[in-house]
Amino acid sequence: MEDALPALDVDVDPRLLEILVCPLTRGPLEYDREKAELVSRSARLAYPIRDGVPIMLPEEARELGEGE
């Protein structure tokens, strides 16, 4: 049984990525297009993007697994 979600075709404006930072660490974010998330390596969190809008709330973020 496969648990992976289908890839979402969500685009994020590159200018937005230049100014957004992790709300916890103020560190940079990486865009994961396949999972439609903004990833903070320093906080080990992935913030979801819903309907093209980044949800920058720590309580909405997913914790990164060991291999991520």
C-alpha positions, -999 to +999 in steps of 0.1 A: +000+000+000+014+033-011+010+063+013+026+089-009+004+118-020+003+127-057+026+156-066+008+189-065+015+214-092+019+245-070+041+274-080+055+299-056+067+333-067+105+333-065+104+368-051+083+355-022+108+328-015+135+355-012+118+373+016+101+344+035+120+329+065+112+303+091+091+320+118+110+301+145+146+303+134+145+332+109+165+309+087+161+303+050+134+281+035+137+256+006+108+250-018+098+214-022+075+215-052+067+178-052+053+180-016+040+216-019+060+226+012+085+252+024+112+234+043+132+249+072+163+227+077+173+246+108+139+240+125+134+205+109+099+216+098+080+217+065+053+244+062+025+235+038+014+255+008-024+255+004-041+270-026-008+287-034-005+303+001+023+293+024+010+285+059+038+298+081+024+286+114+046+262+134+015+243+146+006+236+110+041+224+100+051+188+096+083+176+114+109+164+090+118+127+092+153+113+097+161+111+059+147+144+050 
